[in-house]
Amino acid sequence: MSDANNEIVSHGKYVELKYQVIDVKTNGVLTEVEFPIGYVHGVNEVLAPAVMMQLEGKAAGDTIEVPIDCNELYGPRDESLVITENLHNVPEEYRKVGTAILMENDKGQTKTFTVTRIAEDVIVIDGNNPLCGREVIFKLEILSVRDATEEEMEYGGKPEKGPDIPGAVPLQ
């Protein structure tokens, strides 16, 4: 085993992990990342601070479970953010469960709503975070931990290189 496998998660380390978000009540998986995510610990936060804190001191190969009360993260559900509308009043491109709709109030503030239900001639659109009111467990599997490069420190992760388009002018 090389020393790189024995590195622990701490400030300035490049970490790759996979995770699931599991609903405590149903034990169902609400979210799961298919591909590992990478970040520089202490430089950028890819998950809630309470979750990031629990990664500190862990090593590659570790799996941890972090219980989170989403009411603390997102606040309680706000039923005034749930809109029930006649299906025919909603443009056809939004008539699919899971569709995100960016809405703007009369003050110019925007908020993302999600289509959560369609039944007969009624559509339900919800502006609450889908995790509102739930207790969940973040189950994280740490895949690798190593020193971050200077470039990764600057970007907070692996710098993404865009596609090479002939004749394109690079962004300044």
C-alpha positions as CSV (number, residue, x, y, z in Angstrom):
1,M,0.0,0.0,0.0
2,S,1.3,3.4,-0.9
3,D,1.3,6.4,1.4
4,A,-1.3,8.1,-0.8
5,N,-3.8,5.5,0.4
6,N,-3.1,6.5,4.0
7,E,-3.8,10.2,3.6
8,I,-6.6,11.6,5.7
9,V,-9.2,14.2,4.8
10,S,-7.9,17.6,6.0
11,H,-7.5,21.2,4.7
12,G,-5.9,21.3,1.2
13,K,-6.5,17.6,0.4
14,Y,-8.1,16.6,-2.9
15,V,-10.9,14.2,-2.0
16,E,-13.0,12.0,-4.3
17,L,-16.2,10.5,-2.9
18,K,-19.6,9.1,-3.8
19,Y,-22.7,9.5,-1.7
20,Q,-26.3,8.7,-1.2
21,V,-29.0,10.6,0.6
22,I,-31.3,8.2,2.4
23,D,-34.7,9.1,3.9
24,V,-34.8,8.0,7.6
25,K,-38.5,7.3,7.7
26,T,-38.8,5.2,4.5
27,N,-35.1,4.0,4.2
28,G,-35.4,4.9,0.5
29,V,-32.5,6.4,-1.4
30,L,-33.6,10.0,-2.4
31,T,-30.4,11.0,-4.2
32,E,-27.3,9.1,-5.3
33,V,-24.3,10.4,-7.3
34,E,-23.4,8.1,-10.1
35,F,-19.9,9.4,-10.7
36,P,-17.5,10.4,-8.0
37,I,-17.3,14.0,-7.1
38,G,-13.9,15.6,-6.3
39,Y,-13.2,18.7,-4.3
40,V,-10.4,20.3,-2.3
41,H,-11.3,20.0,1.4
42,G,-11.5,23.3,3.2
43,V,-11.4,25.3,-0.1
44,N,-14.8,24.6,-1.4
45,E,-18.0,23.1,0.0
46,V,-19.7,20.6,-2.2
47,L,-22.1,19.4,0.5
48,A,-23.7,20.9,3.6
49,P,-21.2,22.2,6.2
50,A,-22.4,19.7,8.7
51,V,-21.6,16.9,6.3
52,M,-18.2,18.3,5.3
53,M,-17.2,18.6,8.9
54,Q,-17.8,14.9,9.4
55,L,-15.4,14.0,6.6
56,E,-12.4,15.7,8.5
57,G,-9.9,13.0,9.6
58,K,-11.4,10.2,7.6
59,A,-9.4,8.2,5.0
60,A,-9.8,6.6,1.6
61,G,-11.9,3.4,2.0
62,D,-14.0,4.9,4.9
63,T,-17.7,5.0,4.7
64,I,-19.5,7.3,7.0
65,E,-23.2,8.1,7.7
66,V,-24.2,11.6,8.8
67,P,-27.7,12.2,10.0
68,I,-29.2,15.5,9.0
69,D,-32.4,17.2,10.0
70,C,-33.3,19.0,6.8
71,N,-35.5,21.4,8.8
72,E,-32.3,22.9,10.1
73,L,-30.8,23.2,6.6
74,Y,-33.8,24.4,4.7
75,G,-36.3,25.4,7.3
76,P,-39.7,23.9,7.7
77,R,-42.0,23.3,4.7
78,D,-43.9,26.4,3.7
79,E,-47.3,25.3,2.3
80,S,-47.7,28.8,0.7
81,L,-45.0,27.7,-1.8
82,V,-47.3,24.8,-3.0
83,I,-49.4,25.8,-6.0
84,T,-52.3,23.8,-7.3
85,E,-53.3,24.9,-10.8
86,N,-55.5,23.7,-13.6
87,L,-53.3,21.7,-16.0
88,H,-54.6,23.6,-19.0
89,N,-53.2,26.9,-17.5
90,V,-49.7,25.6,-17.5
91,P,-47.6,25.5,-20.7
92,E,-47.2,22.0,-22.1
93,E,-43.4,21.9,-21.7
94,Y,-43.9,22.1,-17.9
95,R,-46.4,19.2,-17.7
96,K,-44.0,16.5,-16.4
97,V,-43.3,15.5,-12.8
98,G,-39.8,16.5,-11.9
99,T,-39.7,19.5,-14.2
100,A,-38.0,22.6,-12.6
101,I,-39.7,25.9,-13.3
102,L,-37.9,29.2,-12.5
103,M,-40.5,31.7,-11.3
104,E,-40.2,35.4,-10.5
105,N,-42.3,37.4,-8.0
106,D,-43.4,41.0,-8.3
107,K,-40.2,42.2,-6.6
108,G,-38.1,40.5,-9.3
109,Q,-36.8,37.7,-6.9
110,T,-36.6,34.3,-8.5
111,K,-37.2,30.8,-7.0
112,T,-37.2,27.4,-8.5
113,F,-40.3,25.4,-8.2
114,T,-40.7,21.7,-9.1
115,V,-43.7,19.9,-10.6
116,T,-44.5,17.3,-8.0
117,R,-47.8,15.8,-9.1
118,I,-50.2,15.7,-12.1
119,A,-53.6,14.1,-11.6
120,E,-56.4,14.5,-14.2
121,D,-56.7,18.2,-14.9
122,V,-54.6,19.4,-11.9
123,I,-50.9,20.1,-11.6
124,V,-49.0,20.7,-8.3
125,I,-45.9,22.9,-8.3
126,D,-43.8,23.1,-5.1
127,G,-41.2,25.8,-4.2
128,N,-40.0,24.0,-1.1
129,N,-36.6,22.2,-1.3
130,P,-37.4,18.5,-1.9
131,L,-35.7,17.6,1.4
132,C,-37.7,20.1,3.5
133,G,-39.3,18.4,6.5
134,R,-37.3,15.2,6.2
135,E,-34.7,13.6,8.3
136,V,-32.0,12.0,6.1
137,I,-28.7,10.2,6.3
138,F,-25.9,11.2,4.0
139,K,-23.9,8.0,3.4
140,L,-20.5,8.9,2.0
141,E,-17.9,6.6,0.6
142,I,-14.4,8.2,0.5
143,L,-12.7,6.8,-2.7
144,S,-9.4,8.7,-2.6
145,V,-7.5,11.4,-0.6
146,R,-4.3,13.1,-1.7
147,D,-2.5,16.4,-1.7
148,A,-4.2,18.9,-4.0
149,T,-2.2,20.5,-6.8
150,E,-1.8,24.3,-6.8
151,E,-4.2,24.4,-9.7
152,E,-6.8,22.3,-7.8
153,M,-6.3,24.6,-4.8
154,E,-7.1,27.6,-7.0
155,Y,-10.2,26.0,-8.5
156,G,-11.4,24.1,-5.4
157,G,-11.3,20.9,-7.5
158,K,-10.1,19.6,-10.8
159,P,-10.2,22.5,-13.3
160,E,-12.7,21.7,-16.0
161,K,-11.3,22.1,-19.5
162,G,-14.0,23.1,-22.0
163,P,-14.3,21.6,-25.5
164,D,-11.7,22.6,-28.0
165,I,-13.7,24.4,-30.7
166,P,-11.7,25.4,-33.7
167,G,-11.9,29.2,-34.3
168,A,-13.5,29.9,-30.9
169,V,-12.2,32.8,-29.0
170,P,-11.2,31.9,-25.4
171,L,-13.2,33.6,-22.6
172,Q,-11.3,36.4,-20.9
